[in-house]
Amino acid sequence: MKANTKIFGCIADPINHVKAPTLFTKIFQEQKVNAIMIPINVSNDNLENFFSGIKSIKNFAGMTVTIPHKTNVLKYCDHLENEAIDTQSVNWIKIENEKLIGTNFDGIGFVNGLKNKNLIVENKNFAIFGIGGAGTSICYSLIKAKASRLKLINRNTSKLNLLVNKLENLKSNTEILIDDFKDYDISEYDYVINATSLGLKDNKDLIFDVKKTRTNCTIIDIVMDPEETVLIKEAIKYKRNYHLGKNMLVSQIKLAGNFFNLW
């Protein structure tokens, strides 16, 4: 590390589960970019202090944003790119001339992660549990990628209905459906996604019953720690295809590099 090393952060609370600092610091070394990424544990209560102070650090170039801050950081950004405006969620922020510019690569990272594993999105049926920052972004990108059907399942029904209205306003050919969080039907879907934090670290709760999916369904968990979550283990147990959460992050490397003009 040199005196003029660029510093990137990864803000979260808690912080133990984050993978981005290790991944991106390694990429910086491989690409011979004079930069590091560090984990930053900041609570919601301290976000305002954090953002007011961070602008003045001249070699602090930006950050990635994860649970639970993706929607909370919106108000601290001076400018939002279209992806962040559409989803009302931010997972990358760069600092230019002491201005915070927010964007969101979760959705496109998710879709690219599927395509990188030769999984087809167009004309396929998706069910998604959880419509927080990441879940909302995934919904928008699946629609843009011409998914045939998208079923949304969420505990908070008022939030669910609000998102459905926004998605329907896109005037796409994707059929938008909702279902009950407890009494749900996921038997006719090609992909079923956990976009909640259930399964993170030591959490052993299952967001849905894998046995209720078709035998050729692909189970997707966006949780990255552990790599094989309790849901993924269930998918393996019942001989379902599965797709790991790390693929969504890995596919954002090129996007983030372009956003920060690094490569």
Backbone hydrogen bonds in HBPLUS format (Angstrom, degrees):
<---DONOR---> <-ACCEPTOR-->    atom                        ^
c    i                          cat <-CA-CA->   ^        H-A-AA   ^      H-
h    n   atom  resd res      DA  || num        DHA   H-A  angle D-A-AA Bond
n    s   type  num  typ     dist DA aas  dist angle  dist       angle   num
A0005-THR N   A0002-LYS O   3.17 MM   3  5.18 160.2  2.21 112.9 111.7     1
A0006-LYS N   A0034-ASN O   2.99 MM  28  6.30 170.4  2.00 146.2 143.0     2
A0036-ILE N   A0006-LYS O   3.00 MM  30  6.51 147.2  2.12 162.5 172.1     3
A0007-ILE N   A0059-ASN O   2.79 MM  52  6.04 167.8  1.80 164.9 166.1     4
A0061-ALA N   A0007-ILE O   2.83 MM  54  5.87 147.6  1.94 148.1 158.9     5
A0008-PHE N   A0036-ILE O   2.84 MM  28  6.08 151.9  1.92 154.3 162.7     6
A0038-ILE N   A0008-PHE O   2.83 MM  30  6.33 153.5  1.90 151.8 155.0     7
A0009-GLY N   A0062-GLY O   2.95 MM  53  6.42 153.9  2.02 140.6 148.7     8
A0064-THR N   A0009-GLY O   2.89 MM  55  6.36 149.2  1.98 147.6 153.4     9
A0010-CYS N   A0038-ILE O   2.90 MM  28  6.15 127.4  2.19 158.1 157.7    10
A0040-ILE N   A0010-CYS O   2.85 MM  30  5.68 164.6  1.88 149.3 144.4    11
A0011-ILE N   A0064-THR O   3.04 MM  53  6.55 150.8  2.13 167.0 166.7    12
A0066-THR N   A0011-ILE O   3.11 MM  55  6.32 160.3  2.15 174.4 177.4    13
A0012-ALA N   A0040-ILE O   3.20 MM  28  6.57 151.0  2.29 157.1 161.3    14
A0042-VAL N   A0012-ALA O   3.25 MM  30  6.21 140.7  2.41 143.8 152.9    15
A0013-ASP N   A0067-ILE O   3.18 MM  54  6.54 158.1  2.23 140.1 140.0    16
A0018-VAL N   A0015-ILE O   3.19 MM   3  5.88 163.9  2.22 124.4 128.5    17
A0023-LEU N   A0019-LYS O   3.16 MM   4  6.30 172.4  2.16 160.1 162.3    18
A0024-PHE N   A0020-ALA O   2.78 MM   4  5.78 177.4  1.78 165.7 166.4    19
A0025-THR N   A0021-PRO O   3.04 MM   4  5.91 156.3  2.09 140.5 147.6    20
A0026-LYS N   A0022-THR O   3.17 MM   4  6.20 154.7  2.24 141.7 148.2    21
A0027-ILE N   A0023-LEU O   3.05 MM   4  6.35 152.5  2.13 143.7 151.7    22
A0028-PHE N   A0024-PHE O   2.82 MM   4  6.04 159.8  1.86 151.5 156.5    23
A0029-GLN N   A0025-THR O   3.14 MM   4  6.37 154.9  2.20 141.6 147.5    24
A0030-GLU N   A0026-LYS O   2.99 MM   4  6.30 159.2  2.03 148.9 154.7    25
A0031-GLN N   A0027-ILE O   2.83 MM   4  6.00 153.7  1.90 154.5 161.5    26
A0033-VAL N   A0028-PHE O   2.77 MM   5  4.79 166.7  1.78 149.8 151.0    27
A0032-LYS N   A0029-GLN O   3.15 MM   3  4.94 155.2  2.21  97.9 105.1    28
A0035-ALA N   A0033-VAL O   2.80 MM   2  5.62 125.2  2.10 114.3  97.5    29
A0046-ASN N   A0043-SER O   3.06 MM   3  5.38 144.0  2.20 105.7 115.8    30
A0047-LEU N   A0044-ASN O   3.29 MM   3  5.31 170.0  2.30 107.0 109.9    31
A0050-PHE N   A0046-ASN O   2.94 MM   4  6.13 158.4  1.99 152.3 159.3    32
A0051-PHE N   A0047-LEU O   2.92 MM   4  6.13 170.4  1.93 160.9 161.3    33
A0052-SER N   A0048-GLU O   3.04 MM   4  6.12 152.9  2.11 145.7 153.3    34
A0053-GLY N   A0049-ASN O   3.16 MM   4  6.21 144.9  2.29 141.8 149.6    35
A0054-ILE N   A0050-PHE O   2.96 MM   4  6.03 149.0  2.05 149.9 158.9    36
A0056-SER N   A0053-GLY O   3.35 MM   3  5.99 147.9  2.46 112.5 119.4    37
A0057-ILE N   A0054-ILE O   3.19 MM   3  5.56 163.5  2.22 112.4 117.5    38
A0060-PHE N   A0057-ILE O   3.05 MM   3  5.43 164.8  2.07 117.6 120.7    39
A0095-ILE N   A0061-ALA O   3.00 MM  34  5.50 160.4  2.04 141.6 138.1    40
A0063-MET N   A0093-ILE O   2.78 MM  30  5.33 155.1  1.84 152.5 159.3    41
A0093-ILE N   A0063-MET O   2.88 MM  30  5.33 162.9  1.90 158.0 159.8    42
A0065-VAL N   A0091-ASN O   2.88 MM  26  4.38 159.7  1.92 113.7 117.1    43
A0069-HIS N   A0066-THR O   2.92 MM   3  5.83 157.2  1.97 142.4 139.1    44
A0073-VAL N   A0069-HIS O   3.08 MM   4  5.95 144.1  2.21 161.5 160.3    45
A0090-VAL N   A0070-LYS O   2.80 MM  20  4.94 164.5  1.82 134.5 139.3    46
A0074-LEU N   A0071-THR O   3.37 MM   3  5.72 161.6  2.40 109.3 114.5    47
A0076-TYR N   A0073-VAL O   3.01 MM   3  5.44 151.5  2.10 113.7 122.5    48
A0077-CYS N   A0074-LEU O   3.16 MM   3  5.58 160.5  2.20 112.3 118.3    49
A0078-ASP N   A0100-LEU O   2.78 MM  22  5.17 138.8  1.95 131.7 145.1    50
A0079-HIS N   A0100-LEU O   3.14 MM  21  6.51 147.0  2.26 160.4 160.5    51
A0102-GLY N   A0079-HIS O   2.90 MM  23  6.35 161.2  1.93 161.3 162.2    52
A0081-GLU N   A0102-GLY O   2.87 MM  21  6.19 167.6  1.88 173.5 177.5    53
A0084-ALA N   A0081-GLU O   2.96 MM   3  5.53 126.9  2.25 115.7 128.6    54
A0085-ILE N   A0081-GLU O   3.06 MM   4  6.35 153.5  2.13 150.9 159.1    55
A0086-ASP N   A0082-ASN O   2.85 MM   4  6.03 170.9  1.85 161.0 162.2    56
A0087-THR N   A0083-GLU O   3.24 MM   4  6.25 166.3  2.26 139.3 143.1    57
A0088-GLN N   A0084-ALA O   2.73 MM   4  5.28 125.3  2.03 134.3 147.2    58
A0091-ASN N   A0103-THR O   3.01 MM  12  6.40 156.1  2.07 147.8 154.7    59
A0092-TRP N   A0103-THR O   3.26 MM  11  5.42 149.4  2.36 145.7 139.7    60
A0103-THR N   A0092-TRP O   2.92 MM  11  5.42 155.4  1.98 158.8 162.4    61
A0094-LYS N   A0101-ILE O   2.94 MM   7  5.29 157.0  2.00 144.8 149.4    62
A0101-ILE N   A0094-LYS O   2.88 MM   7  5.29 167.7  1.90 159.1 163.1    63
A0096-GLU N   A0099-LYS O   2.94 MM   3  5.16 156.9  1.99 146.9 151.1    64
A0099-LYS N   A0096-GLU O   2.88 MM   3  5.16 143.1  2.02 107.9 119.3    65
A0109-GLY N   A0105-PHE O   2.73 MM   4  5.53 146.0  1.84 144.4 155.4    66
A0110-PHE N   A0106-ASP O   2.81 MM   4  5.94 145.2  1.93 142.0 151.2    67
A0111-VAL N   A0107-GLY O   3.00 MM   4  6.34 166.0  2.02 156.0 158.1    68
A0112-ASN N   A0108-ILE O   2.86 MM   4  5.92 163.4  1.89 145.1 150.6    69
A0113-GLY N   A0109-GLY O   2.88 MM   4  5.88 144.8  2.00 135.1 145.2    70
A0114-LEU N   A0110-PHE O   3.11 MM   4  6.49 145.6  2.23 145.4 153.6    71
A0115-LYS N   A0111-VAL O   3.03 MM   4  6.35 166.7  2.05 153.3 156.5    72
A0116-ASN N   A0112-ASN O   2.78 MM   4  5.93 151.1  1.86 149.4 157.3    73
A0117-LYS N   A0114-LEU O   3.00 MM   3  5.31 143.8  2.13 104.7 115.6    74
A0119-LEU N   A0114-LEU O   2.96 MM   5  5.10 161.0  1.99 139.7 139.3    75
A0118-ASN N   A0115-LYS O   2.91 MM   3  4.83 154.1  1.98 110.7 111.3    76
A0124-LYS N   A0121-VAL O   3.11 MM   3  5.52 147.4  2.22 141.6 136.0    77
A0123-ASN N   A0146-LYS O   2.87 MM  23  6.24 166.3  1.89 148.8 146.6    78
A0148-SER N   A0124-LYS O   2.85 MM  24  5.13 139.8  2.02 128.1 138.7    79
A0190-ASP N   A0125-ASN O   2.98 MM  65  5.25 128.5  2.25 123.9 137.9    80
A0191-TYR N   A0125-ASN O   3.12 MM  66  6.48 151.2  2.20 159.2 165.3    81
A0126-PHE N   A0149-ARG O   2.85 MM  23  6.05 170.4  1.86 149.8 151.4    82
A0151-LYS N   A0126-PHE O   2.82 MM  25  6.29 160.6  1.86 151.8 158.2    83
A0127-ALA N   A0191-TYR O   2.95 MM  64  6.35 149.4  2.04 148.7 158.6    84
A0193-ILE N   A0127-ALA O   2.80 MM  66  6.17 161.2  1.83 156.2 162.3    85
A0128-ILE N   A0151-LYS O   2.84 MM  23  6.22 161.9  1.87 171.8 176.3    86
A0153-ILE N   A0128-ILE O   2.96 MM  25  6.10 149.0  2.06 170.2 166.4    87
A0129-PHE N   A0193-ILE O   2.90 MM  64  6.08 168.8  1.91 161.1 163.7    88
A0195-ALA N   A0129-PHE O   2.81 MM  66  5.70 159.4  1.85 159.3 165.0    89
A0130-GLY N   A0153-ILE O   2.95 MM  23  6.32 159.5  1.99 162.0 168.8    90
A0136-THR N   A0132-GLY O   2.89 MM   4  5.86 166.1  1.91 155.4 158.7    91
A0137-SER N   A0133-GLY O   3.26 MM   4  6.38 161.4  2.29 141.7 146.7    92
A0138-ILE N   A0134-ALA O   2.93 MM   4  6.18 155.8  1.98 153.4 160.4    93
A0139-CYS N   A0135-GLY O   3.01 MM   4  6.29 154.5  2.08 147.0 153.5    94
A0140-TYR N   A0136-THR O   3.15 MM   4  6.50 163.3  2.18 155.1 157.6    95
A0141-SER N   A0137-SER O   3.10 MM   4  6.34 163.1  2.13 149.7 154.3    96
A0142-LEU N   A0138-ILE O   2.88 MM   4  6.04 153.3  1.95 152.9 160.0    97
A0143-ILE N   A0139-CYS O   3.11 MM   4  6.32 155.7  2.17 149.5 155.5    98
A0144-LYS N   A0140-TYR O   3.01 MM   4  6.32 158.6  2.06 146.7 152.8    99
A0145-ALA N   A0141-SER O   2.88 MM   4  6.02 138.2  2.06 138.2 149.7   100
A0147-ALA N   A0142-LEU O   2.99 MM   5  5.56 157.9  2.04 153.1 156.1   101
A0146-LYS N   A0143-ILE O   2.98 MM   3  5.09 158.4  2.03 108.2 111.8   102
A0175-GLU N   A0148-SER O   2.93 MM  27  6.28 168.3  1.94 148.0 145.0   103
A0150-LEU N   A0175-GLU O   2.80 MM  25  6.09 159.7  1.84 176.7 175.3   104
A0177-LEU N   A0150-LEU O   2.90 MM  27  6.14 164.5  1.92 151.2 151.9   105
A0152-LEU N   A0177-LEU O   2.85 MM  25  6.19 163.3  1.87 144.9 145.5   106
A0179-ASP N   A0152-LEU O   3.21 MM  27  6.54 136.3  2.42 157.8 156.9   107
A0160-LEU N   A0156-ASN O   3.04 MM   4  6.24 147.5  2.15 141.0 151.0   108
A0161-ASN N   A0157-THR O   2.88 MM   4  6.08 162.8  1.91 151.3 153.8   109
A0162-LEU N   A0158-SER O   3.12 MM   4  6.25 152.2  2.20 140.2 147.7   110
A0163-LEU N   A0159-LYS O   3.11 MM   4  6.35 158.7  2.16 146.7 151.2   111
A0164-VAL N   A0160-LEU O   2.99 MM   4  6.27 160.4  2.03 151.9 157.8   112
A0165-ASN N   A0161-ASN O   3.07 MM   4  6.27 158.2  2.11 146.2 150.8   113
A0166-LYS N   A0162-LEU O   3.22 MM   4  6.54 152.4  2.30 141.8 148.9   114
A0167-LEU N   A0163-LEU O   2.87 MM   4  6.16 161.0  1.90 157.9 163.2   115
A0168-GLU N   A0164-VAL O   2.86 MM   4  6.04 157.7  1.91 152.8 158.8   116
A0169-ASN N   A0165-ASN O   3.12 MM   4  6.26 136.2  2.32 135.8 146.6   117
A0170-LEU N   A0167-LEU O   3.09 MM   3  5.41 156.8  2.14 105.9 113.3   118
A0171-LYS N   A0168-GLU O   3.16 MM   3  5.77 165.9  2.18 114.0 118.4   119
A0218-THR N   A0190-ASP O   2.84 MM  28  6.22 163.3  1.87 149.4 153.3   120
A0192-VAL N   A0218-THR O   3.11 MM  26  6.54 155.5  2.17 154.2 158.5   121
A0220-ILE N   A0192-VAL O   2.92 MM  28  6.09 166.4  1.94 159.8 158.5   122
A0194-ASN N   A0220-ILE O   2.80 MM  26  6.21 156.2  1.86 156.0 163.7   123
A0222-ILE N   A0194-ASN O   3.15 MM  28  6.30 170.9  2.16 167.4 166.4   124
A0200-LEU N   A0197-SER O   3.07 MM   3  5.66 148.6  2.17 143.2 142.7   125
A0203-ASN N   A0200-LEU O   2.97 MM   3  5.44 166.7  1.99 138.2 139.0   126
A0201-LYS N   A0225-ASP O   2.68 MM  24  5.56 170.6  1.69 146.2 143.2   127
A0212-LYS N   A0209-ASP O   2.97 MM   3  5.65 160.9  2.01 119.3 125.3   128
A0213-THR N   A0210-VAL O   3.06 MM   3  5.61 165.8  2.08 119.9 122.4   129
A0217-CYS N   A0214-ARG O   3.10 MM   3  5.28 160.6  2.14 116.0 116.2   130
A0219-ILE N   A0241-ASN O   2.83 MM  22  6.12 168.7  1.84 139.9 137.8   131
A0243-HIS N   A0219-ILE O   2.87 MM  24  6.25 141.7  2.01 159.3 161.1   132
A0221-ASP N   A0243-HIS O   3.44 MM  22  6.83 158.5  2.49 175.4 178.3   133
A0233-LYS N   A0229-THR O   2.92 MM   4  6.22 156.9  1.98 152.6 159.5   134
A0234-GLU N   A0230-VAL O   3.04 MM   4  6.25 143.7  2.18 135.4 144.8   135
A0235-ALA N   A0231-LEU O   2.93 MM   4  6.29 149.8  2.02 145.7 154.5   136
A0236-ILE N   A0232-ILE O   2.94 MM   4  6.27 156.3  2.00 149.9 155.6   137
A0237-LYS N   A0233-LYS O   2.88 MM   4  6.07 157.3  1.93 143.4 150.4   138
A0238-TYR N   A0234-GLU O   2.96 MM   4  6.18 155.5  2.02 150.3 155.2   139
A0240-ARG N   A0235-ALA O   2.76 MM   5  4.90 175.3  1.76 152.2 151.7   140
A0239-LYS N   A0236-ILE O   3.13 MM   3  4.96 161.9  2.17 105.5 107.0   141
A0247-ASN N   A0244-LEU O   3.30 MM   3  5.99 155.9  2.37 114.4 120.1   142
A0248-MET N   A0245-GLY O   3.11 MM   3  5.80 147.3  2.22 118.7 125.5   143
A0249-LEU N   A0246-LYS O   3.14 MM   3  5.28 124.7  2.46  98.9 112.3   144
A0250-VAL N   A0246-LYS O   2.93 MM   4  6.15 173.3  1.93 163.2 164.8   145
A0251-SER N   A0247-ASN O   3.19 MM   4  6.09 155.6  2.25 136.2 142.0   146
A0252-GLN N   A0249-LEU O   2.92 MM   3  5.27 157.6  1.97 111.4 118.8   147
A0253-ILE N   A0250-VAL O   3.24 MM   3  5.68 169.8  2.25 115.0 117.7   148
A0256-ALA N   A0252-GLN O   2.82 MM   4  5.93 163.3  1.85 157.3 161.1   149
A0257-GLY N   A0253-ILE O   2.97 MM   4  6.14 159.7  2.01 149.3 155.3   150
A0258-ASN N   A0254-LYS O   3.02 MM   4  6.26 157.0  2.07 149.5 154.8   151
A0259-PHE N   A0255-LEU O   2.99 MM   4  6.18 155.8  2.05 144.4 151.7   152
A0260-PHE N   A0256-ALA O   3.02 MM   4  6.26 151.7  2.10 151.3 157.2   153
A0262-LEU N   A0257-GLY O   2.77 MM   5  4.90 168.4  1.78 151.4 152.6   154
A0261-ASN N   A0258-ASN O   3.10 MM   3  4.80 156.1  2.16  97.4 104.6   155
